[in-house]
């Protein structure tokens, strides 16, 4: 899968989530896009800003479109991402076609991959909230995992959930005593290649404040592709909701 194909898949993936056409991401500068119920299931009202290539897409619920236009029009990219109604920024990574090789597995560990219904074997495993999390009914959004064991203990695990037909999102967890040795990036790298072999694009998300997670992406052979704000304060979900409302929502 080359860079052109990966970029095309990303555009389709973002367009599917925002319920718009991929041509939105061919435009330059700030574009306003009203979203439907799919995005509003994530947060309602929805207000999110994406920076992809030369496009800055402000994706909003119809109820906050006028507010978004008033706040963001005429602003620079940096000012747009500093909008006080938005909080959290996520960097999304895709494979770097120039770094296509698998990393060498670290010695001392036993490695194993599982997918689908076989993930039930790991039910009850704790400490892997970013990569494999079961609900109270034993269900998980993760579809495939690659993990490392040592002395009968899972030291680290990378898992991927199905984001759309051709995009799966990778998450990784390594127990604290097994960190610093590069295990996380090895697990992500191997799972990334397993997914690519299925003609599916793996993506990886890191918070802009999490330098360690960003370093894992780089060492695993991933590169930044787009950045997105995480949520907005309009539904009271912010940890600073009371303060934010006094300042901005009078």
N, C-alpha and C positions, 0 to 999 in steps of 0.2 A: 504494500500500500504506500503510494508516494504522497508527497506533501499536498499536491493538488487535490487528490481524492480525499485526503483527510480533511482539508479545508471545506470541501463541498459537503461532506458528511456533517461537519460541525454546523454549518449554516442550516442544513435541513433539521438537525437536532434542536437548535435554538428556535427555529421557526415553528416546529411542531409544538414546543412548550408554550410559546407565546401566541400560537394560533394565528400566524401571519405567513406571508410568503417569504421564501429565502432571499428574494430580491431586496428586502429591507437592508440586508447586510452587504449590499453592493453600493449603498449610498455613502456620501461623505458628510461628515459633521453630525449634528444633532438631529435625530428623527424621533418623533413621538408615535407610539404604537399602543392602541387600546387592546387590552387582553380580554379573554373570555373566562369561562368557569374553570378551565384546567389550571391556569395560573392562580386563580382566586382560591382554589383548594389549598394552595400553599400558604397564602396570606390574603385576607380580605379586609380592607381594600388593598389591592396590589400596587406597589410602586417600587420599581427596580430599575437600575441603570446598568447597561452592559456596554463595554468597550471592546469592539472586535474589529481589527484592522483600522480603517479610517472611519468606521461607523460608531457613533455613540447613540445607542438606542435607549430611550426612556420608555419603558413598558409600564403602563398604568391602567388601573380600572377606570372605566368611563367617569365614575363619580369624582375622581381626583385629577382628571385631565387638565382642567383649567388652572388648578393650583400648580401642577407640574410645569405647565407652559409659562406661567408667571414667574416661577422660581428659577427655571433653568435657561430660558431663552436669553441669548446674548452672553452666556457665561462660557469660560474656558473649560476644557476637559477637567482640569484640576478642581476648579470651582464647582463644577457639576457633581463631582464625587464627594465634595465636602458639604453637600446639601444637608441642613440640620434635621430634615425629616427622615434621612436614611442612616442606617448604621450597619457596620460590618462590611468587609470587602473580601471576596474570595478570588483567588487566582486559579484558573483552570489550565491544565497541562495536557498536551497530546504527545505521542511518541515523536522523537526527533529522528527523521529518516536518515540523517547522517551518522547516527549512533545505533546501528541496527543489530549489533551483536548481543548475545546473551552474556550476562555476567557469570563469572565462575562461582559455583556454590561454595560456601564457606565450610571448611572441614569441621568435624565434631558433631554435626547435626544429621538427623535423619529427616528427609524431605518427603512430603506427600501432597497430592492434589485430590480434591473431592469436588463433586458438583451435583446439582439437582437434589433428588431425594436422599442421596448418601450423606448430605450435610446433617441429617438427623443424628448421625453418629457423634456429632460434636455438641449436641444439645446439652446444656448444663455447664459448658465451658464458659468461664468468666474472664473478664479483663480484655475483651476484644470488641469494644463498643463501636469502633470506627470501621471494623472489617466484617464482623459477624455478630449479629445481635438477634436473639430469639425473643418473641413476645410470650405472654403468659400461656398462649395456646400452642407454643412450640413452632410458630411460624417465623420465617426470616425473609427479608428482601434480598439477601445474598444468594447468588446462584452458583458461584464457583469460588474455590479457595485454593491457596497454595501455602503450606505452612511447614515450619521447622520444629522438630522435637529434639530434646536432649534429656537423658535420664528419665524417660517416660513423661516428660512435661512439655507442653507446647510453649516454646520460647517466643515465637513470633508468627503472625498469620496475616496474609494479604487476602482480601476477598473482594469480589466485584458483584455489583447489582446491575440489573438490566435497566438502563435509563430509557432506551428506545430500541427500535429494531436493530440498529447498527451501532449503538453507543452503549458501552458498559462502563460504569464508574468504579474505580478501584479505591479501596481504603486499606490502611495497614495499621497494625498494632504490634509492638514488641514489648515484652515485659521488661521492667526497668533494669533488672540485673543483667540483661542480655543486650542492652543498648551500647552504643559507642563503637561497635565492631563492624557496622555496615550491613547488618542482617536485614534491616527494613528495606534498604534499596535493592538488595538481592532478591528479596521476595517480590517486591513490586515489579522488578525487571522481568522475572520469570513469568509472573502472571500476565504481564503486559504482552509478552511474546506468545503465550498460549492463546490469548484472546485475538491477537493479530492473525494467527494462523487460521482462525475461524472466519476471516474476512470481516471482522468487527473492530471498531475503533475503541480502544480503551482510553478513558480520560481519568485525570487525577486532580483533586481539588485541595488547595492549601489556603488557609487564612493568610491575609496579608501580614498579620502580626506574628505568624508562626514560621520563623526562619528555619527551624529544624526540619519541618515538613517540606519546605521549599528545597532544602538541600537534598532530602531524600529523592525528590522528583528529579533534580538535576543529575544525581549520581545514578539513577535508574535509567537514564536515557530519555527523559521527557523534557519538553520545552514549553514555555508559556504560550497560550493561544488566545485567551480572552480573560477579562476581569469583570466581575459583577458585584454590585452591592448585595448584601445578604437579605436584610429586611428593612422595614420602615416602622416608625413609631406610632402610626395612625390607629393601630388596633390595641395599643396598650401593652405590647409584648416586650418593649425595651426595659432593660434593667434600671433605666433612669426615667421611667415613664412620668412619674409625678413631677420631677424637675423639668423634663422636656416640655410637658404640657404648660407649665407656668411660663416658660420662656417663649414658646413658639405658637401655642395653640389658643391664646387668649381670644 
